[in-house]
């Protein structure tokens, strides 16, 4: 079997060989380290798992839509806790309900029961938790430091009387 080399292939090989002779491939980052996962059995989704790990993304992104929606409904109290106003809570829950209704109209993936969230119940829970947190902070808050007093001036303006 004869190998046919084209002019550009020979040029590339010559550049690689001269770079090796100059030592440009020595001490590259990762040199001498074992290839990760080399001794593990083959996994078809290895690249997805490595991407999620490298980009530090949550694995929830791999779940089908109904399971993602259900998880968001379960995590709703934690999401609402940091919202500043009742209107923001209502807007957030309305957006979630819009996604749930859109999925209910054209379901894809496994059949999982997902129902829209009652906005008034969510607001009521948000209020009670906020009041409870405010009461806890008020009882555990240290007293405020006294207001700083203005120091007296040691000098006096010549045109002012005492």
C-alpha positions in Angstrom: 0.0 0.0 0.0 1.4 3.3 -1.0 0.7 6.5 0.9 0.0 9.5 -1.2 1.0 12.8 0.4 0.0 16.1 -0.9 2.1 19.2 -0.8 0.1 20.8 2.1 0.3 17.6 4.2 4.0 17.5 3.8 4.2 21.1 4.8 2.1 20.5 7.9 4.2 17.5 8.9 7.4 19.5 8.5 6.0 22.3 10.7 5.0 19.7 13.4 8.4 18.0 13.2 10.3 21.4 13.5 8.1 22.4 16.5 8.9 19.1 18.2 12.6 19.7 17.6 12.4 23.2 19.1 10.6 21.8 22.1 7.3 23.7 21.7 5.3 20.7 22.8 7.3 20.1 26.0 5.7 21.0 29.3 2.2 21.6 28.0 -0.5 21.8 30.6 -2.0 18.4 31.3 1.1 16.6 30.0 1.7 13.3 31.8 -1.7 13.2 33.5 -3.9 10.2 32.9 -6.9 10.6 30.7 -10.0 11.0 32.9 -12.4 8.0 32.8 -10.0 5.8 30.9 -10.6 2.7 33.0 -14.3 3.2 33.3 -16.9 1.4 31.2 -18.1 3.3 28.1 -21.0 5.7 28.8 -22.9 7.1 25.9 -23.7 10.3 27.6 -20.1 11.0 28.9 -19.9 14.2 27.0 -23.1 15.6 28.5 -22.0 14.7 32.0 -18.5 16.3 31.4 -20.1 19.4 30.0 -22.5 19.8 33.0 -19.6 19.3 35.4 -17.2 21.6 33.5 -19.8 24.4 33.1 -21.1 23.8 36.7 -24.7 23.5 35.4 -27.4 21.7 37.4 -28.3 18.2 36.3 -32.0 19.3 36.4 -31.5 20.5 32.8 -31.5 16.9 31.6 -34.9 16.1 33.1 -38.0 16.1 30.8 -40.3 19.1 30.9 -42.9 17.8 33.3 -40.3 16.8 35.9 -38.6 20.1 35.6 -42.0 21.9 36.1 -42.8 19.7 39.1 -39.4 20.4 40.6 -39.9 24.1 40.2 -43.3 23.8 41.9 -41.6 22.0 44.8 -38.9 24.6 45.1 -41.4 27.5 44.8 -41.3 28.6 48.5 -37.5 28.9 48.4 -37.7 30.9 45.2 -40.4 33.2 46.6 -38.6 33.8 49.9 -36.2 36.4 48.4 -38.7 38.4 46.3 -39.3 41.9 47.7 -43.0 42.6 47.0 -46.3 40.9 46.7 -46.5 41.9 43.1 -43.2 40.2 42.3 -44.5 37.0 43.9 -47.7 37.2 41.8 -45.7 37.8 38.7 -43.3 34.9 39.4 -46.1 32.4 40.1 -48.1 33.6 37.0 -45.1 33.0 34.8 -44.7 29.5 36.3 -48.4 28.8 35.7 -48.1 30.0 32.1 -45.4 27.4 31.5 -47.4 24.7 33.2 -50.5 25.5 31.2 -48.5 25.5 28.0 -47.2 22.1 28.8 -50.7 20.8 29.7 -52.0 21.9 26.3 -49.2 20.0 24.4 -47.7 17.4 26.8 -44.4 15.9 25.9 -42.4 13.4 27.8 -43.6 11.1 30.6 -47.1 11.6 32.0 -46.6 13.3 35.3 -49.3 15.1 37.2 -48.4 18.8 37.3 -51.1 21.3 38.2 -50.9 25.1 38.2 -50.1 26.8 41.5 -52.8 28.8 43.3 -51.5 32.4 43.3 -53.3 33.4 46.5 -52.0 30.5 48.5 -48.5 31.2 47.4 -48.9 34.9 48.4 -50.4 33.9 51.7 -47.4 31.6 52.5 -45.0 34.3 51.4 -46.6 36.8 53.7 -46.6 34.5 56.8 -43.0 33.5 56.2 -42.0 37.1 55.7 -43.8 38.1 59.0 -42.2 35.2 60.8 -38.8 36.1 59.5 -39.3 39.8 60.5 -40.4 38.9 64.0 -37.3 36.6 64.4 -35.0 39.3 63.1 -36.6 41.9 65.4 -36.1 39.7 68.5 -32.5 38.8 67.7 -31.3 42.1 66.3 -28.8 43.9 68.4 -29.7 47.5 69.6 -28.7 50.2 67.2 -25.5 52.1 68.2 -26.2 55.7 69.4 -26.0 58.5 66.9 -22.6 60.1 66.9 -22.5 63.5 68.5 -20.8 66.4 66.8 -17.5 67.4 68.6 -17.3 70.9 69.9 -15.0 73.2 68.0 -12.0 74.2 70.0 -11.6 77.4 68.0 -14.0 80.3 67.9 -14.8 82.7 65.1 -13.6 86.2 66.0 -16.8 88.0 65.1 -19.1 85.7 67.2 -19.8 86.4 70.8 -19.8 83.7 73.5 
